[in-house]
């Protein structure tokens, strides 16, 4: 039984024979291995083309920026899963990645959508500041949060976002998307009535757009980056286990307020 509408029975990513492996039209063994970095290879796999030097450099930067951030919910989930199933490294990685959503790790994608919406208004003739204020005001009126702004820890600025934007200026790749992100900062604070610093997700979305990355990269980059961090936590959990300690602390921290036994 076929569910949904299927596309053509074809894939353009890779094919293999007894003697060769072709990836995106290139010889894996004779060409790619030993020539391209993993960062450039990831870009090639996702897009079908090799990155420019600026695309490769900033993709590397963004992967480093996002790989690790301490005992986040994703890291805790991975370590506790490994504690319960020590033979399932892949399960522990998956447990950590399943929580990559718009609250934790995954807000670069909706941040990119906000920038895209503002760019559409600018293309239709609106001034940048007018478009920025209109989008922010409309989102606030609908009771929505502005993705890419605010952070529970990093205040008054997210140092990762500041560094990404500074390097974009330094390497002369900052364009309209970064200008929009910067223009949003004071408007968001005004419209929401409190300081909300631009966080790393908005900076990532802006630089990806200015460097002509495809939309799929907005979520792919955080997922790939955090996979590396989760593997580090899993490796440490194998040597210095704290998964059950965190589980015990959680149990002690939460009070039961259900009905007593009758």
N, C-alpha and C positions, 0 to 999 in steps of 0.2 A: 504494500500500500504506500503510495507516494503522498506525503503530506506537504502542502505548499507548492509553490511554483519553482521548479528547478532551473538552473542555468544550463548552458551547454556542458557536456561531459568532457571538460578540458581543464588543465591547469598549466599556468605559464611559469611556475616557480622552479621546478627541477625535474629531471628524469635521470635514471641510472641504468646502465647495462653491465655486463660482466666485466668490461674493461674501462668504463668511463662513467663519470658523473658530471652532468651539465647542470649548472645553476644560473638561472636568468640569462641563458644564452652564452655562458662562459664556462670554460673548462675548469672545474674545481681543482683538480690535481695539478694540471699544467700551467694554470694561470693564477687563480685566486690564492691558493695556498702558498704562503711565502711572499705575496705581494700586497695584499690588503689587510688592514687591521680588522679586528672584530667589529669595531664601531662602524667602519665603512661597509663591512659585510652585512651588518644588520640593516643599514640603510638600503643597500642593494636588494636584500631579500624582500623588504617591505615595499619598495618603490619600483624595482625593476631597472634602476639606473644607479650609477656610482655617484657619490656625493661630490660636490665641490669642496675645496679645501676649507672654506668657511663653514659649510654644512657639517663636515666631518668634525671640525674643531669644536663647534658649539654643541653638537650631539654628544661628544665626549664630555664636555663641560656639564651638560644637563644630567647625564648619567651619574657623574660623580656627585653632583649636588643633591640628588635624590636617593642615592643608594642606602643611606643610613641616617637614622634620626633617633637612636636609642630604643628604649623598651616601649615602642608604640604598640597599639592594639594588634597590628599585623605580626610584629615580632613575638609578642606574648602568645598569640594564637599558634604560631609555628612551634615555639618552644614547648608549650603545653601539649600540643599534638604529638610531638616527638617523644615527650616523656611517657605518654600513654601508649604510643606505638613506635618503639625505638627502631624497628626495622623498616619504617616507612618515611624515608627522607622526602620522597616525592609528595606524600600526603601532607607532611608538615609544611612544605613549600606552598602547596595548593591551599592549605588552611589559611596561611598568611595572605595570599593573594586574593582570596575570595572576598575579603573586606575592603578591597581597593575601590572605593566609591567616591561620591561627591563630597563627603565629609572628611575622609582620610585618604590622602594620596591621589585621588582621581579627579580633582577639580580643575586640572588643566584643560580638560575637554569642554566643560561648560564655560570656562573662561575664554577659550577660543571662540565659542559660539557668540558670546557677548561682543567680542571685538569684531567678529564677522557682521553682526547685526548693525553695529555702529558704522562700519565701512560701507555697508549698503546704503545707509542714509546719506553718508558723505558723497557717495557716487551719484546719488539722486539729486544732489545739489545743496545739501545742508552743510553749514559750517561745522568744523570738528567739535568745537565747544558746545554748539547747539545740539548736535547729535548725541554727544556724551551725556549732557544734562537730561535730554529727553528720555534716553534709554534708562538712566539711573532713576529718574523720577517715576517712570512707568513701572519699573520693577518694584520699587518701594510701595507704590500704590496697590500693587497686586499682592503685597505681603511677602515678596520673595527676598532671598538673600542675594547679595552680589558675590558671585563666585570669584575667587582670586583675591579677596580682601579679608583681613582679619586673621589673627592667629592667637591661640590660647597662651603661647609661650613667648613668641618673638614680638616684643613691643619696645620702643615705638616704631621700629622697622624690622623687617625680616632681612637679616644680613645676606642671605642667599640671593634674594631678589635684587638687593642693591648691587651685589657683585656681578650678577648676570647682566644687568642693565649697564653698569659701568664698562664691562668688557665689550658689550655690543657697541657702545660709543667709541671705545678705544680702537676697536677693529673696523669701525665705520660700516656697520651693518644695520644700525638702528634705522628703522623706517616708520611708516605710518602706524603699524600696529603698536610699536613701543611708544610712539607719541600718544596714541589713544590710551594706552595703559597708564601713562603718566598723567594725562589729562583727567582720567577717572579718579585719581587719588584724592584730590581736594573735594571733588564733587561728591564722591561716596561719603566722605566724612561729613559733609554738610547735609546731604539728603538723609542719611541715617542718624544724624545727630550725635555722632561720637567718633573718635579716631579709629579708623580701620586701615591699618597699614597694608600696602600691597604685599601679598605673600608670594612664595616661590612659584606657585601654580600660574598666576597671572603673568609673571615674568617669563616663564617657560612658554606659555601660549603665545605671548607677543613675539618672542625671538623666533619661535618656530614659524610663525606666519610671515615675518619679515624675511626669513631665509627660504621661503617657498617650500616648506615641508608639506606633505600631504596631510589632510585632516586626521587620518588614522594614526599618525605619530603622536598626537596630543595625549592619547591614553597609553599607547604602546611604550613610549619612553619611560613614564613612571613605573609601569609594570616590569619592564626589563631591568631598570635600575634597582627597584626594591627586591627583585629576585636575588640579586647579588648580596644585598644586606641580609636577607632571610637565610641564605646559605651560610653566611658568617655566624648568625645566631645559632643555627642548627649545629654547626661545627663546634661552637663553644658549649652548647648544651650537651653534646656528647662527652666533652671533657670536664665541664664544670656545670652539672645539672642544677637548674633552678626552676624547672617547669612545675614540679609538684609543690615547691615552696610558694610560687605565685598562686597556685590553685588553693593552697591552704590559707594564704593571706586573703584571698578574695572571699573565701567562705567565712572567715572570721570578721571581715569588714562589713558584711551584709547581714542585717538583722532580719529574722523571720517575723512577719506580722500577720501571718494567716491565723486561722481558727485553731484553738487548742483542742486537744483530744477530748471528746466528751465521755 
